[in-house]
Amino acid sequence: MTQTPDERDVETRAQLLPEEQAGGSDAPRDQAEAILEESLERTEDPEGTQHSSTQTPG
């Protein structure tokens, strides 16, 4: 089971950088939470997620 990202981490990552602000985002908090959830999943189960993630080395 994947952990839920820390609320403080989500809020921090939801703050857009200037180049992200220029591109726009409809839901930066939702995007940050989704990215952190995927990262936690890859961290917890690198072998199990390797086939579906280009971020997991292998």
Secondary structure, 3 states (H helix, E strand, C coil): CCCCCCHHHHHHHHCCCHHHHHHCCCCHHHHHHHHHHHHHHHHHCHHHHHHHCCCCCC
